[in-house]
Amino acid sequence: MLKTICKDAFVTVSGGGVSYSVYKGTTCRTCAESEPLGQGEYEAGGFPQYGNATDRGTGGMGKRYYIGDHWYFEFPHLKDIYASTSNLNVMEKSSLEYALQTITKRPADFSKVYQKLLATKKLIKFQINPKAISNAQYNKDNISIEFKDSYAIDGDMLMEELLHAAQHLVYYGEAMDNKYKDYEFEVKCFWDCSYWIAYIYDGLDYPAPMYYATITDSSILSDYEPFIEKIYQAGFFSRTNLATYNSIADKWKGYNGMHISNFTPKMILDILGRARPPLKQ
């Protein structure tokens, strides 16, 4: 029996008075099942579909693992966000690489938030945690995103947690608290506004978007649908919408938490608070 053992490479980067480790790629070798794992090594979990693969060994016959091969994998989208404390195997890194690639296929507002997140230079610990209470979860205490299993690493779930990371690291800092539902509602509302504005204004090839915030609470639809329609017809989120926004957020039962009276959704106002060009005819 054989197994493939991998090890990640990181380099230390300094700037602005701080130092941090940047992911630089992964090397993998195929060996006997009995060979023990060395420090920092882990089993591959499979052959990656995404990223760049180069066989620097002598055993290769295409993109598969063989005795004698020495694979080097690069996942370019991980280098700006992946912390050295992460624990994803090669297959999981491949899924994360693909999920990060999908950001640019979304409305441009998502990329704007992500670029602001990257500008903080804060790296995120990505990990698999079978005991996680949800499929994907951002934790501000240790700046991590954990997935319940490998299958949970998909574009939508990752994007939602990256928006929560941006809320913490860009907009609210330590004031962000899970006991309040407002941060969850802001992400859902940002999602809906961004997709509907892009659908109406940008001519992107999307089907008519669903109402993301109503998936977990359909009872608000009669209030929420005309609210979102008002925003996408205007092409931006005006401060005059805040009273209605907070009224709906207070009623929303999609997350078990309290509502902050007169909450200001900083991420929404920053990214969506500017007028768009006239509505296309």
ChimeraX attribute file (.defattr): number of C-alpha atoms within 10 A of each C-alpha:
attribute: neighborCount
match mode: 1-to-1
recipient: residues
	/A:1	6
	/A:2	13
	/A:3	19
	/A:4	23
	/A:5	23
	/A:6	24
	/A:7	20
	/A:8	19
	/A:9	13
	/A:10	15
	/A:11	11
	/A:12	9
	/A:13	10
	/A:14	10
	/A:15	8
	/A:16	5
	/A:17	5
	/A:18	8
	/A:19	10
	/A:20	16
	/A:21	18
	/A:22	19
	/A:23	23
	/A:24	17
	/A:25	18
	/A:26	20
	/A:27	21
	/A:28	23
	/A:29	23
	/A:30	21
	/A:31	18
	/A:32	12
	/A:33	11
	/A:34	9
	/A:35	12
	/A:36	11
	/A:37	12
	/A:38	10
	/A:39	7
	/A:40	10
	/A:41	15
	/A:42	19
	/A:43	17
	/A:44	24
	/A:45	16
	/A:46	15
	/A:47	16
	/A:48	21
	/A:49	15
	/A:50	20
	/A:51	18
	/A:52	13
	/A:53	17
	/A:54	13
	/A:55	21
	/A:56	15
	/A:57	14
	/A:58	11
	/A:59	16
	/A:60	16
	/A:61	10
	/A:62	8
	/A:63	13
	/A:64	13
	/A:65	23
	/A:66	20
	/A:67	16
	/A:68	15
	/A:69	21
	/A:70	21
	/A:71	22
	/A:72	19
	/A:73	24
	/A:74	22
	/A:75	22
	/A:76	16
	/A:77	17
	/A:78	21
	/A:79	16
	/A:80	17
	/A:81	18
	/A:82	22
	/A:83	21
	/A:84	18
	/A:85	13
	/A:86	16
	/A:87	17
	/A:88	21
	/A:89	23
	/A:90	28
	/A:91	18
	/A:92	24
	/A:93	27
	/A:94	24
	/A:95	23
	/A:96	25
	/A:97	23
	/A:98	19
	/A:99	19
	/A:100	22
	/A:101	15
	/A:102	15
	/A:103	19
	/A:104	13
	/A:105	11
	/A:106	16
	/A:107	19
	/A:108	16
	/A:109	20
	/A:110	21
	/A:111	15
	/A:112	14
	/A:113	21
	/A:114	19
	/A:115	11
	/A:116	14
	/A:117	22
	/A:118	15
	/A:119	12
	/A:120	11
	/A:121	14
	/A:122	16
	/A:123	23
	/A:124	24
	/A:125	20
	/A:126	23
	/A:127	20
	/A:128	21
	/A:129	17
	/A:130	13
	/A:131	11
	/A:132	13
	/A:133	11
	/A:134	12
	/A:135	19
	/A:136	22
	/A:137	20
	/A:138	22
	/A:139	17
	/A:140	19
	/A:141	7
	/A:142	9
	/A:143	17
	/A:144	22
	/A:145	22
	/A:146	28
	/A:147	26
	/A:148	18
	/A:149	16
	/A:150	20
	/A:151	10
	/A:152	19
	/A:153	23
	/A:154	18
	/A:155	17
	/A:156	14
	/A:157	15
	/A:158	24
	/A:159	20
	/A:160	19
	/A:161	20
	/A:162	23
	/A:163	25
	/A:164	23
	/A:165	25
	/A:166	21
	/A:167	24
	/A:168	21
	/A:169	21
	/A:170	18
	/A:171	18
	/A:172	15
	/A:173	13
	/A:174	11
	/A:175	8
	/A:176	16
	/A:177	14
	/A:178	15
	/A:179	12
	/A:180	15
	/A:181	20
	/A:182	25
	/A:183	27
	/A:184	22
	/A:185	24
	/A:186	23
	/A:187	23
	/A:188	19
	/A:189	22
	/A:190	24
	/A:191	23
	/A:192	21
	/A:193	27
	/A:194	24
	/A:195	27
	/A:196	25
	/A:197	26
	/A:198	21
	/A:199	18
	/A:200	17
	/A:201	18
	/A:202	16
	/A:203	10
	/A:204	14
	/A:205	8
	/A:206	13
	/A:207	9
	/A:208	10
	/A:209	15
	/A:210	13
	/A:211	19
	/A:212	18
	/A:213	24
	/A:214	19
	/A:215	12
	/A:216	12
	/A:217	14
	/A:218	15
	/A:219	14
	/A:220	17
	/A:221	16
	/A:222	9
	/A:223	14
	/A:224	21
	/A:225	14
	/A:226	11
	/A:227	16
	/A:228	20
	/A:229	14
	/A:230	15
	/A:231	18
	/A:232	23
	/A:233	14
	/A:234	16
	/A:235	24
	/A:236	21
	/A:237	23
	/A:238	15
	/A:239	12
	/A:240	8
	/A:241	13
	/A:242	16
	/A:243	14
	/A:244	13
	/A:245	22
	/A:246	20
	/A:247	14
	/A:248	17
	/A:249	26
	/A:250	19
	/A:251	13
	/A:252	24
	/A:253	19
	/A:254	19
	/A:255	16
	/A:256	12
	/A:257	17
	/A:258	14
	/A:259	19
	/A:260	14
	/A:261	12
	/A:262	12
	/A:263	16
	/A:264	16
	/A:265	22
	/A:266	16
	/A:267	20
	/A:268	21
	/A:269	16
	/A:270	13
	/A:271	17
	/A:272	20
	/A:273	15
	/A:274	12
	/A:275	11
	/A:276	14
	/A:277	11
	/A:278	10
	/A:279	13
	/A:280	8
	/A:281	5
